[in-house]
Structures are given as structure tokens and as C-alpha cells.
């Protein structure tokens, strides 16, 4: 499996991937009984891993959703994904709407939720807790391939404050030290892991911050990198923090806020781009219409996977879900793949593609 060419071309990730048996004499009859019992056990049940451990599937498949995707405005999009899974498996599907990233990760790892759409970092954390949690599909880039299967993590400031971060004709994050910072969650890929890695890369070049680590960015204070650190809990609320002056700088991705804002000037996801909250924006932006923000840094991120706990679903069920999601029928479903700016998770002309665990190694590297 290859990684998006953008990462290799830009050099974001440069790394190399890498009983004893006790026997004793037993009566012949006992040996025969034992062998027969083992054969019967091996023949019982279906498995999701090809081993002899049987899988007892739940009658209802529970799909967990992160706080970013649990809002009422995305109810129809969630329902459409549920319908695809119901049709493919013949099982009832119900949603588990979470208020915290950690809840989603734990539900998936424990098997209380069998399927989830999560960021790369949440997948990695769930897989570390239970290696039977595996990715099924990821949305492609506009090319229909994995080469541009990317979205963006951005550091943004409220319009009117951007001059503090100017550097020549462009922008710099040199002045974010000492500011009030809003992240999404310490488990968020684009709302913490990726932007914090970018901050560390920039600032460890300075003698003052040469020992800076990710954990140093989790708390604020007089002797800390940031004067105050907030966690919005979702990308929407992290952006609200900066728009309402609770924070000076916020980490926010482009996809989770796309339906609430519109590009006013500049190029998408580039430093200097200005976005404006739409007049008809739903909560939590309904009282912020017309308020603007400016991107001061943008970093590409691997697209988020739909994952499953393969320890509690049979291979037949997993194959059925994967085949349904990667079908042309789903790719042409306008309630799943919407026009850009529409209320949905994915944009046309993207589609779902199968993906493997190793595809997410670049994100794993950020925590090393």
C-alpha cells in the first residue's frame, strides 16, 4: 500500500518500516475423546480472523460517531451510512453518538460499538488497545485514488488579529508562543497530533524550545509554551473558541466546519485564506454569522477511515460491509458524497477505497 505522494514529495515523513509442549501418556480412549472434542470445537462458529475462535455477532450493529459528526445537522448523512450497512448485512443498525473522543475509542476497542468513522489517531489508539480493530475503507481524494486522500489541519486566528502572525508577504507561527490556544482533543488527529507536531518541528529549532514535546502543549501557564490551553471537544467548538475570543489561535480541520463557512478570499487551505461564517449556519455558529477567521498554517492529513472491530463481527459481515461501501452505487449516492459545501461527510467525486493498517504509519510516526 502506498502513501499519498504529497507526503513523500514534501518530505513530511521519512522513515523505514520494519512453548514448549508438555506431553504425557494417556489412555487410548481418552486420546480419541480429546481429539474428537477438538475437531468439533474447530468446526463450530465463524471467525473474522481465520483462527478457530468463534465469533458470536450481536443482532444489532452499533456505529459510533465522534463529537464532530454527532450533531443534528449530520443526522441524515449518518442515517445513509447506516442504511448501507443494514442492506449489506441484513442486520439492524443503531448509532452511538459520543461527546468525547476517548468514549468512541473505548467503545470500539471493547466491542460495545462494532463500526465507527474515526480519525487516523483514534484508529491507531483503538488498534493499540485491541489489534482486532482494523480499517475497512477510507474516502479517496478527488482523483478517486489514495494518492490525494488528504484533508487539512489548520491553525487559524480571528480576522483582525492576523497581522501578529505576518512574516514578510506570508505568515508564520513564530508568535503563537505565549498565546491562548484551542485544540480539539488530545486524541484528535488534525485537532492536536498533527498541529502539535508542526509546532514542535518549528520551535525546536530555537534554543529556548529545543526540548519541547507534545505533552508540553497540553497545559498552559506562565512557564509553559502557551499561556492557556483549551480543548473544544469538537472541531466546531474549537473554531468557536477563537471566533468568540476565548482563544487567540485554534486548531481546526477543513472538513468538519465546511458546511458552516465559506471561502471569502485566498486559496483553500493556504496561509492567508479568509473564511466567513455563513448567514444560515447551524448551531454552534448560528449567532456568529459574518464573523471571519484567517488561516496562518495548513498541514495535510491522511483521510479518516471507517473501521470495524473484527473480533466481534464475522468475516462474512466485514466483507459485506466493505463491498457495499466501495460499490459504485454508494459512490453515486448524493446523500453520502455531496457537492462541496453541502451537509455531508464526503465530497464528490470521491469514493470509498479499501485500506490497510500500514497506510496509517505516517500518523503513528508523529507520536514517536
Secondary structure by P-SEA (a helix, b strand, c coil): ccccccccccccbbbbbccbbbbbbccaaaaaaaaaaaaaaaaccccccccccccccccbbbbbbccccccccaaaaaaaaaaaaaaaccbbbbbbccccaaaaaaaaaacccccccccaaaaaaaaaaccccccccccccccccccccccbbbbbbccccccccccccccccccccccbbbbcccccccccaaaaaaaaaacccccccccccccccccccccccccbbbbcccaaaaaaaaaaccccbbbbbcccccccccccccccccccbbbbbccccccccccccccbbbbcbbbbbcccccccccccccaaaaaaaaaaaacccccccccccccccccccccccbbbbbbccccaaaaaaaac
